[in-house]
């Protein structure tokens, strides 16, 4: 396994108890996302982005992909804290834990949709 520097946009996929963490992007809801810092891997970038935006601690573990856009990486991020710290940029009303089965209208990359199919309650 090699840890390569991330490029483009990193999207964090945080699933907990059958729900997906979404953030308000002004026009609707989407995954926490941002750009990596120089020499930062996608895993590290995803964990940092989630913390900076939401205040939740996560561990960036598994990049999904390759995606439809080579300049975009989605990373699975297990939740490490059930409550956000006060350090997130977004206020609680701009965060949402959406049941996975209710995310059909949320714009998500195909790789994320495929991953979420394994987490939908039957």
N, C-alpha and C positions, 0 to 999 in steps of 0.2 A: 504494500500500500504506500503510495506516495502522497504527500501533502502539497498540492500545487496551489499557487497563488490564485485567488479568485479574481474574476474580471466581470464587469457588467453589474447587473442587479442580482442581489441575493434575497430570496424570499424564504421566510421561516415558517415551517409547518409545525405548529404546536397543537397536539391533540391530547386531551385529558378527559377521561370519563365520558367518552363518546361525543365530545364537543371539540370544536376547532376554534382557536383564538383568532379573531378578526379585529381589525382596526379601521376606524373611519378614515376614508381617504378624501373626504369632501364631497364626492359624488356618490358614495355608497360605502360598501365594506370590502376589505381585501386583506391579504396576508401582510403581517409586518414585513417591511422590505426596505432595503437601502443599498448603498454601494460599499464595497469593502475598502478598507484603508490599505495603503501600500504594504505589500508582502503579507497580507492577511489571507488565510485560507477561508473557503466558503463556510466551513464549520464554525470557525472563530467569529467570522463576520456575522453569521446568523445569531449566535448567542449574544453578541454585543448589541446588535440591532434590536433584538427583542427587549433586552434590558433597558436600553436608552429610550425606546419608544413607550414601553408598557410598564417597566419596573419589575417584571417577572424575571426570575432567574431560570435559565434553561441551559441545556447542554447540547450544542450542535453535534449531532452524531453522523447521520447518514445522508449524503447528498443524493437526491433523486435525479434520475436523468439517464441519458441526455434528454434535454427538453427540446421543444420546437424552436427555441431561440438559443443559439450558442452563447449569447451574451447574458443569459439568465440562468441562475441555479436556484433550485429549491432544496432546502435542507430540513430534514426531520429533526425536531428539537424537543426531547423529553423535558417535561416541566419539573423543576427542582424545588419550587416554592409555590404553595397554594395561594399565597397572597402577594400582591405586588408591593415593592418598596415604594416609598414616596418619591423616588427619583425619576420616574418615567415622564416623558414629555407630554403624553396625552392624559387627559383627565379620565376618570372612570366611565363617564358617559360616552366616551369615544372608543371604548373597548367592549368587545362582545364575545361571549363564549357561545357559539352557535352549535346546536345539535347538527351533527354531520349530515343527517338526512334533510336538513333545512338549508343546505348551502348550494342547492341546484342552480340558483340564480346568481350566485357569487362568481365573478370572473376569476377562475383558477386555471393554472396551466394543466395540460392533459396529464403530465406526470404526477401532479398532485391529486387529480381526480382518481387516477388509477390507484394510487397509494390509499386514498380514503375509502375506496370500495372495500378494502379489507378491514376497515374499522367501523363500518355501518352496522348498527344493531339490527338484528333480524327479528 
